[in-house]
Amino acid sequence: MKKILTAAALIGMLASCTATERGTAIGAGTGAVIGGAVTNSWGGAAVGAVGGGLVGAAIGQSQERRGYCIYRDRYGRNYEARCR
């Protein structure tokens, strides 16, 4: 019963987050599990959590502005506009 309540609470917390926050949380959790399983140590889990969090944040941030693309003009400046 405790596991069901814990899972429901975690799902509820993630449902109210932005895409970046959700991606960071999921990436950090997944990275910690994989890092801990591969190295069989807390240090590996910590490194996996940091790496997974960074990757998850990048993926989540890319999902927040759907329909927008980053373009570069002829002077090398980047700008964001609706995708063509």
N, C-alpha and C positions, 0 to 999 in steps of 0.2 A: 504494500500500500504506500509505503514511504517513497518508493521508486516512482510510482505513478504520479504522486503529488509533486515530487521534485521535477520530473519531466514536464508536467503541466506548467509549473512555475517558470521553468526555463523557456519553454515555448512562448508563454505569455510575455515574458520580458523581451524576447527577440522579435515578437510581432510588433512591438511599439517602437522599434529602432529604425533608423534610416538604413538605406542599402549599404552605406559605408560601414556603419557600426555593426550591422548584421554580418557583413563579410569579414570584418575584423574578428568578431567573436567566433564565428564558425572556423575561420582559418587558424586562429590561435588554438582552439580546442583540438582540431584535427592534427595540427602540427605537433602539439604536445603529446598526443597519443602515439603518433607515428615515431616521433623522436625518442620517446621513452621506450617504445617497443623495440626499436632498432638497436639502441645503445644500451638498454637495460640499466639506465641511470637517470637521476633527477636532472643532471646537467644537460643530458641529451634532450629531455623533455622541455627544459627551459629554452634551449636553443631552437627546438622545433616550434615552440609556441611563438617565439619572436619572429622567426621566419614565416610561419604560417599566418601570423597576424599582419605582417607587412604585405604579403601577397593577397590575402583576403581583403585588406583595405583598398588595395589598388583595383582589384576586381569590382568591389562594391562601389567605389567611386565612379568607375566607368559606367555603371548601370544607372546612376542617378540622373544623368542628363541624356536620356534616350531621345533619339531623333536629332541630336546635335553632334557635329563633327568638328575636329580641330583642323584648320587649314593654315597654310603658310603662304604669305604673299610674296611677291617678287623681291622684296627687300629683306626677307628672312624672318619677318615678324609672324608670330602665331596668333590666330584669332579663332573664336568659336562662333559657329553659325549653324543654322538648320542644314541637315544633310541634303545633298542634291539627289 
